Structure formats: C-alpha cells, structure tokens
Amino acid sequence: MHDVVVTGVGIVSCAGEGVEAHLAALTAGAPPKTNGDLFPPYQVHPVAPLEFDRQIPKKSDQRQMEPWQKLGVYAAGLTLDAAGVKEDAELKSRMHLIVAAGGGERDYAVDGQILTGLRDAADPGVFLNERLMNDIRPTLFLAQLSNLLAGNISIVHGVTGASRTFMGEEACGIDAIRIAHGRISAGQADIILVGGSYNAERADVLLIHEMGGYLWKKPFASVWDRPASGGGFILGSGASFIMLESREHAVKRGAQAMARLTAVSSDRSRRKPGSVREALAKAWSTIGASPSATVFSGATGVAGITEEERDALAKLAPQARIHALGDLIGHTIEAQTTAGIALAAAQIQQGTTGEAVVTTVGHCRGEGALRLVKA
C-alpha cells in the first residue's frame, strides 16, 4: 500500500481566492458574505470577483463555459500551480482527473421561449421537438453535460490522462476522494487531480431545493443554530480541487506534501432517526480518528441531520475544534468535501493542527468522513 499525500490545493468562494484568504477568514471569524437581493427571500454566498484570464487565458474558452465550469477550471488551475505541475506537459498527459459535478446549467432564455410558445402552439408536441432541435445546442440538450467540466480542464490545462465524472450531490464529492485515494493507495495511479464546483446564483437550483423544503429563508444564522428555527441551507458559489499523489511520486519530483490522507469512509444509510449519528460513528471508527482531531464539517443546517451530526461529534470528538464550512463558504454541494480537505491540509501544513477530519452529511443522502495527518 502507498501513502497518499496532498501536494496542492485550489479554492475559490465568497471568502476569496486561494487557501490563504480562506484561512484568514476562518481565523477572523468575520460575518460570512451573503447576498439576499438576488433571489429574495433566499440568500446565497456569491463567489468573490475573479480575473478568469489568469487561469483561462482564451476568451473563446471562457465564452463557451457557464459559470460553474469557469469556477471549476479556475480552481483546477490554482491547484496545478500550487502543486508545481502547471508547466509539466508530460506529467499532465498521464495525470488522472476525477470531477464531482451536478447536471450543468440551464439556458433560461430558451426555456422561457419554449414555455411561452407552448401555450399557443397548435400541436405542442411538434412545437417542442422543433424548438429542441433548433434552439438548443446539440451537445447540451436541456442542460450542460456534467462531464463538460472535466473536458474543459483537459482542454485548458492539458490534463489528459484518464478522466471520471461522478454525479450524486454531496455523496459524489466524498466518493470522488475515496476512489482517488483507493487507486493511488493500491498503486493503480501516481497522481490525481480531484474536485468539484458549484454555481449557487441560479434561479433553477434555488427552485429545486426549495421544492424539497431545504432552503433557509431567514436572516443569516450559523449552520448549527438553524435547526431550532426549522433548518435549511444557504447555497454557495465556489470550486475546490486538490492534488493527490503517492508519497513516492511526490518525492521523486521534489514536491512538498501538505498533509497525508490516511483513510476515507463513505456510505448511504437508509435515513431514519438516528441513522446519521450511527453512520458518522461507523465512519469515525473506520478512519481511525482521535477524539482531539480538528473537524471541518460539511453540515448543511437541515433539521434532523444537523442535530445528529452535532451530537455525534460531541461524543466522537469532545476535545475537537469544529469548523462549519457552511458558515464560511455556504453549501457548495459537490465541492464541499474538497473544500474541507483544502483547508484542513493547509492548517496541517501550517502546524495549526496535526490531525483533521472532514465530514460530509448530504442533505438528502450520503454520509462519510476522511482523515488527514501530518505528511
């Protein structure tokens, strides 16, 4: 078995660009940056302004990407820079890529035109087929394909090894890490770029989550305090990627390891009272975490599951300092797990902590945890 180390991270969110900005925000404990004017009464954590030219130099590439793709490609570029491999074409040609992604973004203008036209169409079926064939780009159909993010990372940054795209909300974020860790640990890959991105500033995703009763509609409150008032999450725009390598590969190319990823546990319990508490206890035991590990929690603020995670952590890590990622960057769905790893690895590298655990409890399904220690 091979040690798996983190050799680079890249993150963008409402807290800014890069781990330094995020660690500063974490330390300051400043009020999170939210915007309640875009889609009242709902708040979102809008991503900080970015100079996309720095990581996506071609305007033509930028034009064909929707925001979630640009955020992901940008964060992937930051990670390649941090890992010191941006200019190594040979290494990137065999670098594996794993992306946790949603279903892409809608074309609102076309959606609106079709829905308006259907009202007066003599034959709605024929009208719909004609508009779908003529108005929507053939490669995208009703929404952008999830694997376009991986494709654009390959095009823009030249990462052309094996590529995999996982879908499945928060659960796919931690599973992407689990698969990457497993492959490197088993010697099936030397280096893998893994992460995800999310654009929260979209009416369609707010509608989807509100239909499930998951959104927080009141003035900002901490993730841990929301369940008492009904619960819910505030979505956040952002992206996060990490570079995972075998220790041997990192040493051979002279790369400095930020932290070592020792174990990843993910599962999908049948949700019922107590199931999240049991799932986290099982995951904690599986990864071998200590009671004093610093915790970076992906808790949503949704009622029921958030209280169970808080209770579980109080028993499993009574001596731990617990950071709620949702209070810092909002809930970034597929990108939440890698965001936690980025901050945990950076703190370990700084010497702020010697052991960290990142938890993931999906708002609908999926539970898990992973452990990082000094490299």
C-alpha positions in Angstrom: 0.0 0.0 0.0 1.2 3.5 -0.9 0.9 6.6 1.3 -1.4 9.2 -0.3 -0.4 12.9 0.2 -1.9 16.2 -0.7 0.6 18.3 -2.8 -1.6 21.2 -3.9 -5.0 22.8 -3.3 -7.0 25.4 -5.1 -10.2 27.0 -3.8 -12.5 29.9 -4.7 -15.6 31.0 -2.8 -17.3 34.0 -1.2 -14.3 34.1 1.1 -11.9 34.9 -1.8 -9.3 33.1 -3.8 -6.8 30.6 -2.5 -6.2 28.9 0.8 -4.6 32.0 2.4 -7.8 34.1 2.0 -9.9 31.2 3.4 -7.7 30.6 6.4 -7.7 34.3 7.1 -11.5 34.3 7.0 -11.6 31.2 9.2 -9.3 32.8 11.8 -11.1 36.1 11.8 -14.5 34.6 12.2 -15.9 37.5 10.3 -19.6 37.5 9.2 -19.9 35.4 6.0 -20.6 37.2 2.8 -24.1 36.6 1.7 -26.4 38.3 -0.8 -30.2 38.4 -0.2 -31.0 40.7 -3.0 -30.6 38.4 -6.0 -33.4 36.0 -5.2 -35.3 37.2 -2.1 -36.2 35.8 0.4 -33.4 33.4 -0.3 -29.8 34.2 0.4 -26.7 32.9 -1.4 -23.0 33.1 -0.8 -21.8 34.7 -4.1 -18.3 33.9 -5.3 -15.7 36.6 -4.9 -14.8 38.5 -8.2 -12.2 36.6 -10.2 -9.9 37.5 -13.1 -10.6 34.5 -15.2 -7.9 35.4 -17.7 -5.3 34.3 -15.1 -6.3 30.7 -15.4 -8.4 30.6 -18.6 -6.4 32.8 -21.0 -8.5 32.3 -24.1 -11.7 34.4 -24.3 -13.2 31.8 -26.7 -12.8 29.2 -24.0 -14.4 31.4 -21.4 -17.4 32.2 -23.7 -18.4 28.6 -24.2 -18.4 27.9 -20.4 -21.2 28.6 -18.0 -20.1 29.9 -14.5 -19.9 26.6 -12.8 -17.4 25.4 -15.4 -15.3 28.6 -15.2 -15.1 28.3 -11.5 -14.0 24.7 -11.7 -11.4 25.3 -14.4 -10.1 28.3 -12.4 -9.8 26.3 -9.2 -8.2 23.4 -11.0 -5.6 25.8 -12.5 -4.8 27.1 -9.0 -4.2 23.6 -7.8 -1.9 22.8 -10.7 0.1 26.0 -9.8 0.2 25.1 -6.1 1.4 21.5 -6.9 4.1 22.9 -9.2 3.0 20.9 -12.3 1.3 23.6 -14.4 4.2 23.7 -17.0 4.9 19.9 -16.9 3.1 18.7 -20.1 4.4 15.2 -19.8 3.2 14.7 -16.3 -0.2 16.3 -17.1 -0.5 13.9 -20.1 -0.7 10.9 -17.6 -2.4 12.7 -14.7 -5.8 11.3 -13.8 -8.8 13.6 -13.3 -11.8 13.0 -11.2 -14.6 15.5 -11.1 -17.7 15.7 -8.8 -20.3 17.6 -10.7 -24.0 18.3 -11.0 -26.2 18.3 -14.1 -24.9 21.6 -15.5 -26.8 24.8 -16.1 -30.0 25.6 -18.0 -30.4 28.1 -20.9 -33.0 30.3 -19.3 -33.8 32.2 -22.4 -34.6 29.1 -24.4 -36.5 27.6 -21.6 -38.7 30.7 -21.4 -39.3 30.9 -25.1 -40.4 27.3 -25.2 -42.7 27.5 -22.2 -44.3 30.7 -23.6 -44.7 29.2 -27.1 -46.3 26.0 -25.8 -49.3 28.0 -24.6 -50.5 28.8 -28.1 -48.9 26.0 -30.1 -51.4 24.2 -32.3 -49.5 21.0 -31.8 -47.4 21.3 -28.6 -45.5 18.0 -29.3 -44.4 19.1 -32.7 -43.6 22.6 -31.5 -41.5 21.2 -28.6 -39.5 18.9 -30.9 -38.8 21.7 -33.4 -37.6 24.1 -30.7 -35.4 21.5 -29.0 -33.7 20.6 -32.4 -33.3 24.2 -33.5 -32.8 26.3 -30.3 -30.6 24.1 -28.1 -27.0 23.2 -28.9 -27.0 19.5 -29.8 -24.2 18.6 -27.4 -26.0 20.1 -24.4 -29.7 19.2 -24.9 -31.7 20.6 -21.9 -28.7 21.3 -19.7 -24.9 21.3 -19.9 -23.5 17.8 -19.5 -21.8 17.1 -16.2 -18.6 15.9 -17.8 -18.0 19.2 -19.7 -16.1 20.4 -16.7 -13.6 17.6 -16.9 -13.4 18.2 -20.7 -12.6 21.9 -20.3 -10.0 21.2 -17.6 -8.4 18.9 -20.1 -8.6 21.5 -22.9 -7.5 24.5 -21.0 -4.9 22.9 -18.7 -3.7 19.9 -20.7 -4.7 17.3 -18.1 -5.3 14.4 -20.5 -4.9 11.2 -18.5 -7.9 9.0 -17.5 -11.0 11.1 -16.6 -14.0 10.3 -14.5 -17.1 12.4 -13.6 -19.2 11.5 -10.6 -22.7 12.7 -10.0 -24.8 12.5 -6.8 -24.7 15.7 -4.9 -22.7 15.7 -1.6 -22.1 12.0 -1.7 -20.3 12.1 -5.0 -17.9 14.7 -3.6 -16.6 12.3 -0.9 -16.8 9.3 -3.2 -14.6 11.0 -5.7 -11.9 11.4 -3.0 -12.5 7.8 -1.9 -11.9 6.4 -5.4 -8.8 8.7 -5.9 -7.3 7.6 -2.5 -8.0 3.9 -3.3 -6.4 4.0 -6.7 -3.3 5.7 -5.5 -3.0 3.6 -2.4 -3.3 0.4 -4.5 -0.6 1.6 -7.0 -3.1 2.0 -9.8 -2.3 5.7 -10.3 0.5 8.0 -9.2 -1.2 11.4 -9.3 -4.8 12.5 -9.5 -6.4 15.9 -9.7 -9.8 15.8 -8.0 -12.5 18.3 -7.1 -15.8 20.0 -8.0 -17.6 23.3 -8.5 -21.0 24.8 -7.9 -22.8 27.9 -9.1 -25.5 28.9 -6.5 -26.5 32.1 -8.2 -29.2 30.3 -10.3 -32.9 30.5 -10.0 -33.4 26.9 -11.1 -31.3 25.3 -8.3 -33.0 27.5 -5.7 -36.3 26.3 -7.1 -35.3 22.7 -7.0 -34.1 22.8 -3.4 -37.0 25.0 -2.2 -39.4 22.4 -3.6 -37.7 19.9 -1.2 -38.0 22.3 1.7 -34.2 22.6 2.1 -33.6 26.3 1.8 -33.0 28.7 4.7 -35.2 31.8 4.2 -34.5 33.8 7.4 -31.6 36.2 8.3 -28.2 34.5 8.4 -27.7 32.2 11.3 -24.9 29.6 12.0 -25.4 26.2 10.5 -25.7 24.8 14.0 -28.4 27.3 15.1 -30.7 26.8 12.1 -32.5 23.6 13.0 -34.1 25.2 16.0 -35.9 27.5 13.6 -36.9 25.0 11.0 -33.5 24.4 9.4 -32.1 24.8 5.9 -29.0 25.6 4.0 -27.7 28.7 2.1 -26.1 27.7 -1.2 -22.7 29.0 -2.0 -20.9 29.5 -5.3 -17.4 28.2 -5.5 -15.0 25.4 -6.5 -12.2 23.4 -4.9 -9.7 21.0 -6.2 -6.8 19.1 -4.6 -3.8 17.2 -6.0 -3.4 13.7 -4.6 -0.1 11.7 -5.1 1.6 8.7 -3.8 4.4 9.7 -1.5 7.0 8.1 -3.8 5.8 10.0 -6.8 5.8 13.3 -4.9 9.3 12.7 -3.5 10.7 11.7 -6.9 9.6 15.0 -8.5 10.6 17.1 -5.4 7.1 18.1 -4.4 6.4 19.1 -0.8 3.5 17.3 0.8 1.0 19.4 2.7 -0.7 16.5 4.5 -1.3 12.8 4.3 -4.8 11.4 3.5 -4.9 8.3 5.6 -8.4 7.0 5.1 -11.8 7.8 3.5 -15.2 6.3 4.5 -18.4 6.9 2.7 -21.8 5.2 2.8 -25.5 5.7 2.2 -27.6 4.9 5.2 -31.4 4.5 5.0 -32.4 7.8 6.5 -34.4 7.4 9.7 -34.0 8.9 13.2 -30.5 8.1 14.5 -29.1 6.9 11.1 -26.8 9.9 10.6 -25.4 9.5 14.1 -24.8 5.8 13.5 -23.2 6.4 10.1 -20.8 9.0 11.5 -19.8 6.8 14.4 -19.0 4.0 12.0 -17.1 6.3 9.7 -15.1 7.7 12.6 -14.1 4.2 13.7 -13.2 3.2 10.1 -10.8 6.1 9.5 -9.2 5.7 12.9 -9.7 9.4 14.0 -8.8 10.5 17.5 -11.1 12.5 19.9 -8.9 15.6 19.5 -8.9 15.8 15.7 -9.9 19.2 14.3 -13.1 18.8 12.4 -14.1 20.5 9.2 -17.8 19.8 8.9 -19.9 19.9 5.8 -23.1 20.2 7.8 -26.0 21.7 5.9 -28.1 23.2 8.6 -31.1 21.0 7.6 -33.2 20.0 10.6 -32.7 16.5 12.0 -29.5 15.5 10.3 -27.6 18.6 11.6 -28.5 17.9 15.2 -27.5 14.3 14.8 -24.1 15.3 13.4 -23.6 17.8 16.2 -24.5 15.1 18.8 -22.2 12.5 17.1 -19.3 14.9 17.0 -19.8 15.9 20.7 -19.3 12.2 21.6 -16.6 11.3 19.0 -14.5 14.4 19.3 -15.2 16.0 22.6 -11.8 17.8 22.6 -12.0 19.0 19.0 -12.4 22.4 17.5 -15.2 22.1 14.9 -15.4 24.4 11.9 -18.7 24.5 9.9 -17.8 25.0 6.2 -21.4 26.3 5.6 -20.7 29.3 7.8 -17.6 30.2 5.9 -18.4 29.5 2.2 -22.1 28.4 2.2 -23.2 25.0 1.0 -21.4 24.1 -2.2 -22.9 20.6 -2.7 -20.4 18.6 -4.8 -17.5 20.8 -3.9 -18.0 20.8 -0.1 -15.7 17.8 0.7 -12.7 19.0 -1.3 -13.1 22.5 0.2 -12.8 20.9 3.6 -9.7 19.0 2.6 -8.1 22.1 1.2 -8.5 24.0 4.4 -7.6 21.0 6.6 -4.4 20.3 4.6 -3.4 24.0 4.7 -3.8 24.1 8.5 -1.8 20.9 8.9 1.0 22.3 6.7 1.0 25.5 8.9 1.2 23.4 12.0 -2.1 24.7 13.4 -3.3 21.2 13.8 -1.7 17.8 13.5 -4.9 15.8 12.6 -8.1 16.8 10.9 -11.3 15.1 10.0 -13.6 16.3 7.2 -17.3 15.2 7.5 -19.9 15.0 4.8 -23.6 14.5 5.5 -25.7 15.1 2.4 -29.0 17.0 2.7 -30.8 14.0 1.2 -28.4 11.1 1.2 -24.8 10.1 1.7 -22.6 10.2 4.8 -18.9 9.9 5.3 -15.7 11.2 6.8 -12.0 11.3 5.9 -8.8 11.8 8.0 -5.7 13.8 7.3 -2.5 14.0 9.3 1.0 15.4 9.1 2.8 14.2 6.0 
